[in-house]
Amino acid sequence: MCGGVRFHVDGDELKVYFPNPKAVLPVRQKDGSHLLVPWGRRESQPGFMPRGGWARLDSIRAGKWSQYTPIPVKIDVQAFMEKDMNNESQWYDLKDGEFIQGLIATLGNERRLYVVTELNEQSTHKSQRWPRVISDTHAS
């Protein structure tokens, strides 16, 4: 389900995990630069955005995110982590030109980024959800 990611910022490798209330994800801009956007909303955080850090692809397609003016984006990471059935962390590397699809949601002055997920047999998580991996040929 993607509970953590690994990416580079200013030459440093960072590991970011969703439970951290300061977690941000790198969004690749059309000019190749990156914008760090807060990753979802935790139970303890104030605000009106959906709780959690993930958006199911089927719920996006069903219009359940429409009220948040969703914008599809490319999350530019080298790898993501998910827990397996034994609650052990497993890391999965992305290939060059691959991104995790994200959704930037906005409500008033609040803006947060959610990882788009879909059902996938590769998932080792009990939910069987997997981040949607897209290639550089997909539109942002």
N, C-alpha and C positions, 0 to 999 in steps of 0.2 A: 504494500500500500504506500510505500515511500515515506518512511518516518525520519529520514535524514538524507543529506546530500553532501557531495564534496565538489568544491569549485575553487577557482583561483581569482584573487583580487589583488591588484598591484603586486603581482609576483608571489604572493603568499597563498598557500593552500589552506582553505577553511573547510571545516566540517561543521555543518549546521543541522540541528535536530529540532523537529517540530515542537516538542515540549517546552523549549526555551522561549519565553515570551518576547524576546528580542530577535527571534529568528527572522531572517530575510532571505530572499531568493534572487538570483541575478537574472534579469530579463534582458534578452538581447534586443537592442534597438536596430532599426533599419540601417543606420549608418555603421553598425558593428560595435558601437559602444554598449555599455551595460548600465542598467538602472537597478538598484537594490530596492525591492518592494517587500513590505511586511508579509510574512507567510501566515495566512489565515488568522483565526481568532480563537483563543483559548477560553475555556469556561470562566476563568477568573478575570478575563480582560473586559473592560467596558466597551460599549459599542452596540451597534445594531446589525452588524454583518453576521452571516451564518457562522455558527461555532464549528470548529474543525479546520483542517487545512486542505481538504479535498473536495472536488466537484465531480460527481459521476457524469460521464459523457451522456448517458441516456437521460439524465435529469436536465442537462443543458439543452439537449435536442427537444425535450418536452416543454421547454420554455420556463422551467422552474427558477431560472436565474435571471430572467428578463428584467425584473424590478431592480437589478443591480447594474444595469447597463454593461453587460459582460463584454470584455475585449479579449480575444484569443491572443496569446503571446508564446514566445519560445523561452523556456527556462534553460539557461546555458550552464550545465553542470557536466563534470567528468563522470560522475557515478552517483547512484542512489542506493539507499539502504532500506531494507524491509526486514521485519522479524519473521522467522520461520515458525512452524508449528510448535517447536520447542522453545520459542521466545529467544532464539539466538539471532544475532544480527548477521545478515548476509548482504554483501555489497555487489552491485551489478554495474559494470562499466558501460558507458555509452561509446559508440564509435564516433570518429570524426564526422561532422555534419549531422549528427543526431542531437535532438533536444527533447526535453520533456514538455509536453503541451501544458500551458497554464491558462488561467482565466483571471484577469484583473476585474474585480468587482468594486463598484463605487456606489455609495449611498451618502448623499450630502457631502461632507468634507472627509468622510472615511473611505479609504482605498486599501484593499487587501488583495493578495495573490493566493489563488488556490490551485493545487495540482490536479489536473484532469485525470481521472482514472476510468478504467474499463475492465470488464471481466477478462481474465487471461489465465490459461492453464499454467503459465510459467510462475504465477504468483505462489509464493510459499506462505502467504498470510492467510489466516483463517477466513477472511472476507473474499478471497480469490480476486481481489482488485489489484490492478497493476497500473502504474503511471502510463499514460498514453505517450509513447515514444514516436516522434515524427522526424522526418528528414528535412534538410535545408530547403528542399523543393516546396514544402508546404508554406502557404502564406501565413504571416504572423497574425 
